[in-house]
């Protein structure tokens, strides 16, 4: 189900936090593409928005593990993947399919 997450798109290279249907997520605009994912590291319960974007990955500030923004794939074989969500923009509002 598509649910509105933000009233406007984030600026390029920034991350915005939102709570959608009880799920804490972040939404980012990276290289002109929108991405949405859970705002918690699957390895440690820390907000990923405390980390940074490196190319097409979000890097956790605690241990440096990174996750692919498109697939959620972890950089470590023993760390769960990040949950990512389809995201779209309509009339400048941001929706995620959650």
MIGUZA-239698 format. One line per field, with one value per atom (N, C-alpha, C, O): residue number from 1; residue in one letter; atom name; x, y, z. Coordinates in Angstrom, 1 decimal, decimal comma. Each point is the difference from the previous one (the first is absolute). Layout:
// residues N
nr = [NUM / ...];
rest = [A / ...];
atom = [CA / ...];
x = [X / ...];
y = [Y / ...];
z = [Z / ...];
END
This chain:
// residues 98
nr = [1 / 1 / 1 / 1 / 2 / 2 / 2 / 2 / 3 / 3 / 3 / 3 / 4 / 4 / 4 / 4 / 5 / 5 / 5 / 5 / 6 / 6 / 6 / 6 / 7 / 7 / 7 / 7 / 8 / 8 / 8 / 8 / 9 / 9 / 9 / 9 / 10 / 10 / 10 / 10 / 11 / 11 / 11 / 11 / 12 / 12 / 12 / 12 / 13 / 13 / 13 / 13 / 14 / 14 / 14 / 14 / 15 / 15 / 15 / 15 / 16 / 16 / 16 / 16 / 17 / 17 / 17 / 17 / 18 / 18 / 18 / 18 / 19 / 19 / 19 / 19 / 20 / 20 / 20 / 20 / 21 / 21 / 21 / 21 / 22 / 22 / 22 / 22 / 23 / 23 / 23 / 23 / 24 / 24 / 24 / 24 / 25 / 25 / 25 / 25 / 26 / 26 / 26 / 26 / 27 / 27 / 27 / 27 / 28 / 28 / 28 / 28 / 29 / 29 / 29 / 29 / 30 / 30 / 30 / 30 / 31 / 31 / 31 / 31 / 32 / 32 / 32 / 32 / 33 / 33 / 33 / 33 / 34 / 34 / 34 / 34 / 35 / 35 / 35 / 35 / 36 / 36 / 36 / 36 / 37 / 37 / 37 / 37 / 38 / 38 / 38 / 38 / 39 / 39 / 39 / 39 / 40 / 40 / 40 / 40 / 41 / 41 / 41 / 41 / 42 / 42 / 42 / 42 / 43 / 43 / 43 / 43 / 44 / 44 / 44 / 44 / 45 / 45 / 45 / 45 / 46 / 46 / 46 / 46 / 47 / 47 / 47 / 47 / 48 / 48 / 48 / 48 / 49 / 49 / 49 / 49 / 50 / 50 / 50 / 50 / 51 / 51 / 51 / 51 / 52 / 52 / 52 / 52 / 53 / 53 / 53 / 53 / 54 / 54 / 54 / 54 / 55 / 55 / 55 / 55 / 56 / 56 / 56 / 56 / 57 / 57 / 57 / 57 / 58 / 58 / 58 / 58 / 59 / 59 / 59 / 59 / 60 / 60 / 60 / 60 / 61 / 61 / 61 / 61 / 62 / 62 / 62 / 62 / 63 / 63 / 63 / 63 / 64 / 64 / 64 / 64 / 65 / 65 / 65 / 65 / 66 / 66 / 66 / 66 / 67 / 67 / 67 / 67 / 68 / 68 / 68 / 68 / 69 / 69 / 69 / 69 / 70 / 70 / 70 / 70 / 71 / 71 / 71 / 71 / 72 / 72 / 72 / 72 / 73 / 73 / 73 / 73 / 74 / 74 / 74 / 74 / 75 / 75 / 75 / 75 / 76 / 76 / 76 / 76 / 77 / 77 / 77 / 77 / 78 / 78 / 78 / 78 / 79 / 79 / 79 / 79 / 80 / 80 / 80 / 80 / 81 / 81 / 81 / 81 / 82 / 82 / 82 / 82 / 83 / 83 / 83 / 83 / 84 / 84 / 84 / 84 / 85 / 85 / 85 / 85 / 86 / 86 / 86 / 86 / 87 / 87 / 87 / 87 / 88 / 88 / 88 / 88 / 89 / 89 / 89 / 89 / 90 / 90 / 90 / 90 / 91 / 91 / 91 / 91 / 92 / 92 / 92 / 92 / 93 / 93 / 93 / 93 / 94 / 94 / 94 / 94 / 95 / 95 / 95 / 95 / 96 / 96 / 96 / 96 / 97 / 97 / 97 / 97 / 98 / 98 / 98 / 98];
rest = [X / X / X / X / X / X / X / X / X / X / X / X / X / X / X / X / X / X / X / X / X / X / X / X / X / X / X / X / X / X / X / X / X / X / X / X / X / X / X / X / X / X / X / X / X / X / X / X / X / X / X / X / X / X / X / X / X / X / X / X / X / X / X / X / X / X / X / X / X / X / X / X / X / X / X / X / X / X / X / X / X / X / X / X / X / X / X / X / X / X / X / X / X / X / X / X / X / X / X / X / X / X / X / X / X / X / X / X / X / X / X / X / X / X / X / X / X / X / X / X / X / X / X / X / X / X / X / X / X / X / X / X / X / X / X / X / X / X / X / X / X / X / X / X / X / X / X / X / X / X / X / X / X / X / X / X / X / X / X / X / X / X / X / X / X / X / X / X / X / X / X / X / X / X / X / X / X / X / X / X / X / X / X / X / X / X / X / X / X / X / X / X / X / X / X / X / X / X / X / X / X / X / X / X / X / X / X / X / X / X / X / X / X / X / X / X / X / X / X / X / X / X / X / X / X / X / X / X / X / X / X / X / X / X / X / X / X / X / X / X / X / X / X / X / X / X / X / X / X / X / X / X / X / X / X / X / X / X / X / X / X / X / X / X / X / X / X / X / X / X / X / X / X / X / X / X / X / X / X / X / X / X / X / X / X / X / X / X / X / X / X / X / X / X / X / X / X / X / X / X / X / X / X / X / X / X / X / X / X / X / X / X / X / X / X / X / X / X / X / X / X / X / X / X / X / X / X / X / X / X / X / X / X / X / X / X / X / X / X / X / X / X / X / X / X / X / X / X / X / X / X / X / X / X / X / X / X / X / X / X / X / X / X / X / X / X / X / X / X / X / X / X / X / X / X / X / X / X / X / X / X / X / X / X / X / X / X / X / X / X / X / X];
atom = [N / CA / C / O / N / CA / C / O / N / CA / C / O / N / CA / C / O / N / CA / C / O / N / CA / C / O / N / CA / C / O / N / CA / C / O / N / CA / C / O / N / CA / C / O / N / CA / C / O / N / CA / C / O / N / CA / C / O / N / CA / C / O / N / CA / C / O / N / CA / C / O / N / CA / C / O / N / CA / C / O / N / CA / C / O / N / CA / C / O / N / CA / C / O / N / CA / C / O / N / CA / C / O / N / CA / C / O / N / CA / C / O / N / CA / C / O / N / CA / C / O / N / CA / C / O / N / CA / C / O / N / CA / C / O / N / CA / C / O / N / CA / C / O / N / CA / C / O / N / CA / C / O / N / CA / C / O / N / CA / C / O / N / CA / C / O / N / CA / C / O / N / CA / C / O / N / CA / C / O / N / CA / C / O / N / CA / C / O / N / CA / C / O / N / CA / C / O / N / CA / C / O / N / CA / C / O / N / CA / C / O / N / CA / C / O / N / CA / C / O / N / CA / C / O / N / CA / C / O / N / CA / C / O / N / CA / C / O / N / CA / C / O / N / CA / C / O / N / CA / C / O / N / CA / C / O / N / CA / C / O / N / CA / C / O / N / CA / C / O / N / CA / C / O / N / CA / C / O / N / CA / C / O / N / CA / C / O / N / CA / C / O / N / CA / C / O / N / CA / C / O / N / CA / C / O / N / CA / C / O / N / CA / C / O / N / CA / C / O / N / CA / C / O / N / CA / C / O / N / CA / C / O / N / CA / C / O / N / CA / C / O / N / CA / C / O / N / CA / C / O / N / CA / C / O / N / CA / C / O / N / CA / C / O / N / CA / C / O / N / CA / C / O / N / CA / C / O / N / CA / C / O / N / CA / C / O / N / CA / C / O / N / CA / C / O / N / CA / C / O / N / CA / C / O / N / CA / C / O / N / CA / C / O / N / CA / C / O / N / CA / C / O / N / CA / C / O / N / CA / C / O / N / CA / C / O / N / CA / C / O];
x = [0,8 / -0,8 / 0,9 / 0,9 / -1,2 / 0,8 / -0,5 / -1,2 / 2,1 / -0,3 / 0,9 / 1,2 / -1,8 / 0,8 / 0,9 / -0,4 / 1,7 / 1,0 / 0,5 / 0,3 / -0,2 / 0,5 / -0,8 / -0,6 / 0,5 / -0,7 / 0,9 / -0,5 / 1,8 / 0,9 / 1,2 / 0,3 / 0,4 / 1,2 / 1,2 / 0,1 / 0,7 / 1,3 / 0,9 / -0,2 / 1,1 / 1,0 / 1,0 / 0,2 / 0,4 / 1,1 / 1,0 / 0,5 / -0,3 / 1,1 / -0,4 / 0,8 / -2,1 / -0,5 / -0,9 / -0,5 / 0,3 / -0,9 / -1,1 / 0,4 / -1,6 / -1,1 / -0,6 / -0,2 / -0,2 / -0,6 / -1,5 / -0,6 / -0,1 / -1,5 / -0,5 / 0,8 / -2,0 / -0,6 / -1,2 / -0,9 / 0,8 / -1,0 / -0,6 / 0,6 / -1,9 / -0,7 / 0,8 / 0,0 / 0,5 / 0,8 / 1,4 / 0,7 / -0,3 / 1,4 / 0,9 / -0,4 / 1,5 / 0,9 / 0,9 / 0,7 / -0,8 / 0,7 / 0,8 / -0,1 / 1,0 / 0,7 / -0,2 / -0,1 / 0,1 / -0,2 / 1,2 / 0,2 / 0,4 / 1,1 / -0,1 / -0,6 / 1,2 / 0,1 / 1,5 / 0,8 / -0,4 / 1,4 / 0,3 / -0,6 / 1,4 / 0,2 / -1,3 / -0,1 / -0,8 / -1,3 / -1,0 / -1,1 / 1,4 / -1,0 / -0,4 / 0,8 / -2,1 / -0,6 / 0,2 / -0,2 / 0,5 / 0,1 / -0,7 / 0,0 / -0,5 / -0,6 / 0,4 / 0,0 / 0,2 / 0,4 / -0,2 / -0,3 / 0,3 / -0,1 / 1,1 / 1,1 / -1,4 / 1,0 / 0,6 / 0,1 / 0,3 / 0,8 / 0,9 / -0,4 / 1,6 / 1,0 / -0,5 / -0,3 / 0,3 / -0,4 / 1,0 / -0,4 / 1,6 / 1,0 / -0,1 / 0,0 / -0,1 / -0,2 / -1,2 / -0,2 / -0,5 / -1,2 / 0,3 / -0,2 / 0,8 / 0,4 / -0,5 / -0,1 / -0,3 / -0,6 / 1,1 / 1,1 / -1,5 / 0,9 / 0,2 / 1,0 / -2,0 / 0,2 / 1,1 / 0,4 / 0,2 / 1,2 / 1,2 / 1,1 / -1,2 / 1,1 / 0,1 / -0,4 / 1,0 / 0,2 / -0,3 / 0,1 / -0,3 / -0,2 / 1,4 / 0,8 / -0,5 / 1,3 / -0,4 / -0,3 / 0,3 / -0,5 / -1,4 / -0,9 / 0,6 / -1,4 / -0,2 / -0,9 / 1,6 / -0,1 / -0,2 / 0,5 / -1,2 / -0,1 / 1,0 / 0,0 / 0,8 / 1,0 / -0,4 / -0,3 / 0,2 / -0,3 / 1,1 / 1,2 / -1,5 / 1,0 / 0,6 / 1,1 / -1,7 / 0,5 / 1,2 / 1,0 / -1,3 / 1,1 / 0,5 / 0,9 / -1,5 / 0,4 / -0,5 / 0,3 / -1,3 / -0,6 / -0,8 / -0,5 / 0,4 / -0,7 / -1,1 / 0,1 / -1,1 / -1,1 / -0,4 / 0,0 / -0,2 / -0,4 / -1,4 / -0,9 / 0,8 / -1,3 / -1,1 / -1,2 / 1,6 / -1,0 / -0,4 / -1,2 / 2,1 / -0,4 / 0,0 / -0,6 / 1,3 / 0,2 / 1,1 / 0,2 / 0,5 / 1,1 / 1,0 / 0,4 / 0,0 / 1,0 / 1,4 / 0,3 / 0,7 / 1,4 / 0,6 / 1,1 / -1,8 / 0,6 / -0,9 / -1,2 / 1,8 / -0,7 / -0,9 / -1,0 / 1,5 / -0,7 / -1,0 / -0,4 / 0,1 / -0,9 / -1,2 / 0,1 / -1,3 / -1,2 / -0,1 / 0,6 / -1,3 / -0,2 / -1,0 / -0,7 / 0,8 / -0,8 / -1,3 / 0,0 / -1,2 / -1,3 / -0,1 / 0,0 / -0,2 / -0,2 / -1,4 / -0,7 / 0,2 / -1,4 / 0,0 / 0,8 / -1,8 / -0,2 / -0,4 / -0,8 / 1,2 / -0,3 / -0,3 / 0,5 / -1,4 / -0,4 / -0,4 / -0,3 / 0,4 / -0,4 / -1,1 / 0,0 / -1,1 / -1,2 / -0,3 / -0,2 / 0,1 / -0,3 / 0,8 / -0,4 / 1,7 / 1,1 / -0,1 / 0,8 / -1,9 / -0,1 / 0,7 / 0,0 / 0,6 / 0,7 / -0,8 / -0,5 / 0,3 / -0,7 / 0,9 / 0,8 / -1,0 / 0,7 / -1,1 / -1,1 / 1,5 / -0,9 / 0,4 / 1,1 / -1,9 / 0,4 / -1,1 / 0,1];
y = [-1,2 / 1,2 / 1,2 / 0,2 / 0,8 / 1,2 / 1,0 / 0,2 / 0,3 / 0,9 / 1,2 / -0,1 / 1,3 / 1,2 / 0,0 / -0,2 / 0,5 / 0,0 / 1,5 / 0,3 / 0,5 / 1,3 / 1,0 / -0,4 / 1,6 / 1,1 / 0,5 / 0,6 / -0,8 / 0,4 / -0,9 / -0,7 / 0,7 / -0,9 / 0,6 / 1,2 / -2,1 / 0,5 / 0,6 / -0,3 / 1,1 / 0,6 / -1,0 / -1,0 / 1,1 / -0,9 / -0,3 / 1,0 / -2,3 / -0,3 / 0,1 / -0,3 / 0,6 / 0,1 / -1,2 / -0,7 / 0,5 / -1,1 / 0,6 / 0,8 / -1,1 / 0,5 / -1,2 / -1,1 / 1,3 / -1,1 / 0,2 / 1,1 / -2,3 / 0,0 / -1,2 / -1,0 / 1,0 / -1,2 / -0,3 / 0,9 / -2,0 / -0,4 / -1,3 / -1,1 / 1,1 / -1,2 / -0,6 / -1,2 / 2,0 / -0,5 / -0,4 / -0,3 / 0,4 / -0,4 / 1,3 / 0,9 / -0,9 / 1,1 / -0,2 / -1,0 / 1,9 / -0,1 / 1,3 / 1,0 / -1,1 / 1,2 / 0,0 / -1,1 / 2,3 / 0,2 / 0,9 / 1,0 / -1,4 / 0,8 / 0,2 / -0,8 / 1,9 / 0,2 / -0,1 / 0,8 / -1,8 / -0,3 / -0,1 / -0,9 / 1,8 / -0,1 / 0,1 / -0,6 / 1,4 / 0,3 / -1,1 / 0,1 / -1,1 / -1,1 / 0,0 / 0,2 / -0,5 / -0,1 / -1,4 / -1,0 / 0,9 / -1,3 / 0,1 / 1,1 / -2,2 / -0,1 / -1,3 / -1,0 / 1,1 / -1,3 / 0,2 / 1,1 / -2,2 / 0,1 / 0,9 / -0,1 / 0,9 / 0,8 / -0,6 / 0,6 / -1,8 / -0,7 / -1,0 / -0,8 / 0,7 / -1,0 / -1,4 / -0,2 / -0,7 / -1,4 / -0,7 / -0,9 / 1,4 / -0,5 / 0,5 / -0,8 / 2,1 / 0,6 / 1,0 / 0,6 / -0,5 / 0,9 / 1,5 / 0,6 / -0,1 / 1,4 / 0,6 / -0,7 / 2,0 / 0,6 / 0,1 / 0,5 / -0,9 / 0,1 / 1,5 / 0,3 / 0,5 / 1,4 / 0,7 / 1,1 / -1,8 / 0,5 / -0,3 / 0,6 / -1,4 / -0,4 / 0,9 / 1,2 / -1,7 / 0,9 / -0,9 / -1,2 / 2,0 / -0,7 / -0,1 / 1,0 / -2,1 / -0,3 / -0,6 / -1,2 / 2,0 / -0,6 / -0,4 / 0,8 / -2,0 / -0,6 / -0,8 / -0,9 / 1,3 / -0,8 / 1,0 / 1,1 / -1,6 / 0,7 / -0,7 / -1,2 / 2,0 / -0,5 / 0,2 / 1,2 / -2,2 / 0,1 / 0,7 / -0,3 / 1,2 / 0,8 / -0,8 / 0,3 / -1,4 / -0,8 / -0,9 / 0,1 / -1,0 / -0,9 / 0,1 / -0,7 / 1,6 / 0,3 / -1,0 / 0,0 / -0,9 / -0,9 / 0,9 / 1,0 / -1,5 / 0,8 / -0,9 / -1,2 / 1,9 / -0,7 / 0,7 / 1,2 / -2,0 / 0,4 / 0,7 / -0,6 / 1,8 / 0,7 / -0,6 / 0,2 / -0,9 / -0,6 / -1,3 / -0,3 / -0,6 / -1,4 / -0,2 / -1,0 / 1,8 / -0,2 / -0,9 / -0,3 / -0,2 / -1,0 / 0,6 / 1,1 / -2,0 / 0,4 / -0,2 / -0,8 / 1,6 / -0,1 / -1,2 / -0,4 / -0,1 / -1,1 / -1,3 / 0,1 / -1,2 / -1,3 / -0,4 / -0,7 / 1,1 / -0,4 / 1,0 / -0,1 / 1,1 / 1,1 / 0,0 / -0,1 / 0,1 / 0,0 / 1,2 / 1,0 / -1,2 / 1,1 / 1,0 / -0,2 / 1,4 / 1,1 / -0,1 / -0,3 / 0,6 / 0,0 / 1,3 / 1,1 / -1,2 / 1,2 / -0,1 / -1,0 / 2,2 / 0,2 / 0,7 / 0,9 / -1,3 / 0,8 / 1,4 / 0,1 / 0,8 / 1,4 / 0,8 / -0,3 / 1,2 / 0,8 / 1,4 / 0,3 / 0,6 / 1,4 / 0,4 / -0,3 / 0,8 / 0,5 / 1,4 / 0,1 / 0,9 / 1,3 / 0,5 / 0,6 / -0,9 / 0,4 / -0,8 / 0,2 / -1,0 / -0,7 / -1,4 / -0,5 / 0,0 / -1,3 / -1,1 / 0,1 / -1,2 / -1,2 / -1,2 / -0,1 / -0,8 / -1,2 / -1,2 / 0,2 / -1,3 / -1,2 / -0,8 / -0,7 / 0,7 / -0,7 / -0,9 / -0,7];
z = [0,0 / 0,0 / 0,0 / 0,8 / -1,7 / -0,1 / 1,1 / 0,1 / 0,7 / 1,1 / -0,1 / -0,3 / 0,5 / 0,0 / 1,2 / 1,1 / -1,4 / 1,0 / 0,2 / 1,2 / -2,2 / 0,1 / -0,9 / -1,0 / 1,4 / -0,8 / -1,1 / -0,9 / 1,0 / -1,1 / 0,0 / 1,0 / -2,2 / -0,1 / 0,8 / 0,1 / 0,3 / 0,6 / -1,0 / -1,2 / 1,7 / -0,9 / -0,4 / 0,8 / -1,9 / -0,5 / 1,1 / 0,6 / -0,3 / 1,0 / 1,5 / 0,9 / -0,7 / 1,4 / 0,3 / -0,9 / 2,2 / 0,5 / 0,9 / 0,9 / -1,2 / 0,9 / 0,7 / -0,6 / 1,8 / 0,8 / -0,1 / -0,1 / 0,2 / 0,0 / 0,7 / 0,1 / 0,4 / 0,6 / -0,8 / -0,2 / -0,4 / -0,9 / 0,4 / 0,1 / 0,3 / 0,5 / 1,1 / 0,1 / 0,8 / 1,2 / -0,3 / 0,9 / -2,1 / -0,4 / -0,1 / -0,7 / 1,4 / -0,1 / -1,3 / -0,1 / -0,8 / -1,3 / -0,2 / 0,6 / -1,6 / -0,5 / -1,5 / -0,7 / 0,1 / -1,4 / -0,5 / 0,7 / -1,8 / -0,5 / -1,5 / -0,7 / 0,3 / -1,5 / -0,2 / 0,4 / -1,2 / -0,3 / -1,5 / -0,6 / 0,1 / -1,5 / -0,8 / -1,0 / 1,5 / -0,7 / 0,2 / -0,6 / 1,4 / 0,2 / 1,5 / 0,9 / -0,7 / 1,4 / 0,5 / -0,7 / 2,0 / 0,7 / 1,3 / 0,6 / -0,1 / 1,3 / 0,7 / -0,7 / 2,0 / 0,7 / 1,5 / 0,5 / 0,2 / 1,5 / 0,5 / -0,5 / 1,5 / 0,6 / 1,2 / 1,1 / -1,2 / 1,1 / -0,7 / -0,9 / 1,5 / -0,5 / 0,4 / 1,2 / -2,1 / 0,4 / 0,9 / 0,7 / -0,6 / 0,9 / 1,4 / 1,0 / -0,8 / 1,3 / -0,2 / -1,1 / 2,1 / 0,0 / 0,1 / 1,0 / -2,1 / 0,0 / -1,3 / -1,1 / 1,1 / -1,1 / -1,1 / 0,2 / -1,4 / -1,1 / -0,5 / -0,6 / 0,9 / -0,3 / 0,7 / -0,3 / 1,4 / 0,6 / -0,8 / 0,3 / -1,3 / -0,8 / -1,2 / 0,0 / -1,1 / -1,2 / -1,3 / 0,0 / -1,0 / -1,4 / -0,6 / 0,0 / -0,5 / -0,8 / -1,3 / 0,0 / -1,1 / -1,2 / 0,1 / 0,4 / -0,8 / 0,1 / 1,3 / 0,0 / 1,0 / 1,3 / 1,2 / -0,1 / 1,1 / 1,3 / 0,9 / 0,2 / 0,5 / 0,9 / 1,5 / 0,3 / 0,5 / 1,4 / 0,7 / -0,2 / 1,1 / 0,8 / 1,1 / 0,5 / -0,1 / 1,2 / -0,4 / 0,5 / -1,5 / -0,4 / -1,4 / -0,4 / -0,3 / -1,4 / -1,0 / -1,2 / 1,6 / -1,0 / -1,0 / 0,4 / -1,6 / -1,0 / -0,7 / 0,0 / -0,5 / -0,6 / -1,3 / -0,1 / -1,0 / -1,3 / 0,1 / 0,5 / -1,0 / 0,1 / -0,9 / 0,2 / -1,3 / -0,9 / 0,5 / 0,0 / 0,4 / 0,4 / 1,5 / 0,4 / 0,4 / 1,4 / 0,4 / 1,1 / -2,2 / 0,3 / 1,0 / -0,2 / 1,1 / 1,0 / -0,5 / -0,9 / 1,4 / -0,4 / 0,7 / -0,3 / 1,3 / 0,9 / -0,2 / -0,1 / -0,1 / -0,2 / 1,2 / -0,1 / 1,3 / 1,2 / 0,6 / 1,1 / -1,9 / 0,4 / -0,9 / -1,2 / 1,8 / -0,8 / -0,9 / 0,2 / -1,3 / -1,0 / 0,6 / 0,9 / -1,4 / 0,4 / -0,8 / -1,2 / 1,9 / -0,7 / -0,8 / 0,6 / -1,9 / -0,9 / -0,5 / 0,0 / -0,4 / -0,5 / -1,3 / -0,3 / -0,6 / -1,2 / 0,4 / 1,0 / -1,7 / 0,3 / -1,3 / -1,1 / 1,2 / -1,2 / 0,4 / 1,2 / -2,2 / 0,3 / -0,9 / -1,2 / 1,8 / -0,8 / 0,6 / 1,2 / -2,1 / 0,4 / 1,1 / 1,0 / -1,1 / 1,0 / 1,3 / 0,9 / -0,6 / 1,2 / -0,2 / -1,1 / 2,2 / -0,1 / 0,6 / 1,1 / -1,8 / 0,4 / 0,0 / -0,8 / 1,8 / 0,0 / 0,1 / 0,5 / -1,1 / 0,0 / 1,2 / -0,1 / 1,1 / 1,3 / 0,4 / 1,0];
END
